[in-house]
Amino acid sequence: MSTSTPIRRVAGTLAALHLLLFTQIPMAQAAMIGTPEVIAAEQHRVDRQQLRQMLEDQEVRRKLESLGVDRQQVEQRIDSLTSAELAQFNRQLTEAPAGGSVVGIIVLFLVIFIVTDMLCATDVYTFVRCLR
């Protein structure tokens, strides 16, 4: 009878440790991801990539540099755009005439800069006042 008491103590201790470890493990939750969500996420990535490819154009680079806009700022702004803004931006670029596309890109970037300055997200232009 004396050997069963230490075994019970060890078994009780192991059971308590097992319960403590079991409660610490997070439960995994799985959910189905719909096709529209996957397509929207992929479209957002593609839109952002298209804008970055346009920044590689030499004419766009020269024009932005002549206006005093840093390329890193433009890339940060592209990263901060929402899916709807990216889609609208790319839609405008595809509808623009072929000859005016570079000027359209630059004007669109400048408009984005002004809007983000007005929303106090950045401070690029001194003549634009924050709305807040």
C-alpha positions as a Python dict, from the first residue, in 0.01 Angstrom:
ca = {
    (1, 'M'): (0, 0, 0),
    (2, 'S'): (285, 239, 64),
    (3, 'T'): (400, 236, -302),
    (4, 'S'): (62, 343, -436),
    (5, 'T'): (69, 683, -257),
    (6, 'P'): (382, 815, -438),
    (7, 'I'): (246, 682, -769),
    (8, 'R'): (-84, 862, -709),
    (9, 'R'): (103, 1185, -631),
    (10, 'V'): (309, 1158, -948),
    (11, 'A'): (0, 1069, -1152),
    (12, 'G'): (-192, 1361, -1002),
    (13, 'T'): (95, 1599, -1070),
    (14, 'L'): (127, 1477, -1429),
    (15, 'A'): (-248, 1510, -1484),
    (16, 'A'): (-243, 1867, -1349),
    (17, 'L'): (53, 1958, -1572),
    (18, 'H'): (-119, 1800, -1870),
    (19, 'L'): (-432, 2011, -1813),
    (20, 'L'): (-226, 2329, -1771),
    (21, 'L'): (-35, 2266, -2093),
    (22, 'F'): (-352, 2177, -2281),
    (23, 'T'): (-523, 2501, -2184),
    (24, 'Q'): (-223, 2707, -2301),
    (25, 'I'): (-232, 2579, -2659),
    (26, 'P'): (-430, 2815, -2883),
    (27, 'M'): (-704, 2656, -3083),
    (28, 'A'): (-668, 2684, -3459),
    (29, 'Q'): (-964, 2817, -3650),
    (30, 'A'): (-1010, 2748, -4015),
    (31, 'A'): (-1242, 2934, -4246),
    (32, 'M'): (-1308, 2927, -4615),
    (33, 'I'): (-1173, 3217, -4817),
    (34, 'G'): (-1403, 3316, -5098),
    (35, 'T'): (-1292, 3367, -5454),
    (36, 'P'): (-1385, 3739, -5454),
    (37, 'E'): (-1155, 3805, -5157),
    (38, 'V'): (-864, 3627, -5325),
    (39, 'I'): (-924, 3811, -5652),
    (40, 'A'): (-947, 4148, -5473),
    (41, 'A'): (-622, 4089, -5288),
    (42, 'E'): (-443, 3981, -5605),
    (43, 'Q'): (-584, 4279, -5800),
    (44, 'H'): (-459, 4513, -5526),
    (45, 'R'): (-110, 4364, -5558),
    (46, 'V'): (-117, 4385, -5939),
    (47, 'D'): (-237, 4749, -5935),
    (48, 'R'): (39, 4848, -5696),
    (49, 'Q'): (298, 4665, -5908),
    (50, 'Q'): (181, 4844, -6224),
    (51, 'L'): (224, 5184, -6060),
    (52, 'R'): (572, 5093, -5943),
    (53, 'Q'): (664, 4983, -6295),
    (54, 'M'): (552, 5322, -6426),
    (55, 'L'): (795, 5488, -6186),
    (56, 'E'): (1074, 5306, -6369),
    (57, 'D'): (1005, 5516, -6682),
    (58, 'Q'): (1283, 5769, -6742),
    (59, 'E'): (1045, 6051, -6840),
    (60, 'V'): (842, 6006, -6524),
    (61, 'R'): (1158, 6006, -6313),
    (62, 'R'): (1291, 6321, -6475),
    (63, 'K'): (960, 6504, -6438),
    (64, 'L'): (921, 6408, -6071),
    (65, 'E'): (1280, 6513, -6000),
    (66, 'S'): (1225, 6846, -6176),
    (67, 'L'): (922, 6903, -5951),
    (68, 'G'): (1130, 6818, -5643),
    (69, 'V'): (938, 6502, -5552),
    (70, 'D'): (1140, 6218, -5405),
    (71, 'R'): (1085, 5874, -5554),
    (72, 'Q'): (1073, 5711, -5209),
    (73, 'Q'): (786, 5941, -5114),
    (74, 'V'): (598, 5833, -5423),
    (75, 'E'): (652, 5466, -5338),
    (76, 'Q'): (534, 5524, -4981),
    (77, 'R'): (222, 5693, -5113),
    (78, 'I'): (156, 5404, -5348),
    (79, 'D'): (186, 5164, -5055),
    (80, 'S'): (-62, 5368, -4852),
    (81, 'L'): (-332, 5378, -5122),
    (82, 'T'): (-647, 5176, -5063),
    (83, 'S'): (-769, 4915, -5311),
    (84, 'A'): (-1036, 5150, -5445),
    (85, 'E'): (-787, 5434, -5495),
    (86, 'L'): (-544, 5202, -5673),
    (87, 'A'): (-816, 5069, -5899),
    (88, 'Q'): (-935, 5420, -5986),
    (89, 'F'): (-579, 5535, -6048),
    (90, 'N'): (-503, 5246, -6282),
    (91, 'R'): (-838, 5287, -6459),
    (92, 'Q'): (-754, 5651, -6532),
    (93, 'L'): (-412, 5553, -6660),
    (94, 'T'): (-551, 5291, -6899),
    (95, 'E'): (-813, 5534, -7031),
    (96, 'A'): (-559, 5814, -7084),
    (97, 'P'): (-438, 5878, -7438),
    (98, 'A'): (-103, 5723, -7526),
    (99, 'G'): (82, 6052, -7577),
    (100, 'G'): (-42, 6212, -7257),
    (101, 'S'): (17, 5918, -7027),
    (102, 'V'): (339, 6049, -6872),
    (103, 'V'): (187, 6388, -6801),
    (104, 'G'): (-127, 6218, -6670),
    (105, 'I'): (79, 6004, -6434),
    (106, 'I'): (264, 6302, -6298),
    (107, 'V'): (-50, 6510, -6254),
    (108, 'L'): (-220, 6221, -6079),
    (109, 'F'): (76, 6180, -5841),
    (110, 'L'): (67, 6551, -5763),
    (111, 'V'): (-305, 6535, -5690),
    (112, 'I'): (-244, 6241, -5457),
    (113, 'F'): (29, 6438, -5281),
    (114, 'I'): (-201, 6736, -5234),
    (115, 'V'): (-483, 6520, -5100),
    (116, 'T'): (-256, 6345, -4852),
    (117, 'D'): (-120, 6683, -4742),
    (118, 'M'): (-474, 6804, -4685),
    (119, 'L'): (-548, 6495, -4477),
    (120, 'C'): (-236, 6563, -4264),
    (121, 'A'): (-79, 6233, -4370),
    (122, 'T'): (226, 6411, -4514),
    (123, 'D'): (379, 6756, -4539),
    (124, 'V'): (525, 6783, -4890),
    (125, 'Y'): (387, 7118, -5004),
    (126, 'T'): (401, 7423, -4780),
    (127, 'F'): (110, 7594, -4954),
    (128, 'V'): (-134, 7313, -4867),
    (129, 'R'): (-293, 7346, -4524),
    (130, 'C'): (-402, 7054, -4311),
    (131, 'L'): (-781, 7021, -4271),
    (132, 'R'): (-766, 6898, -3914),
}
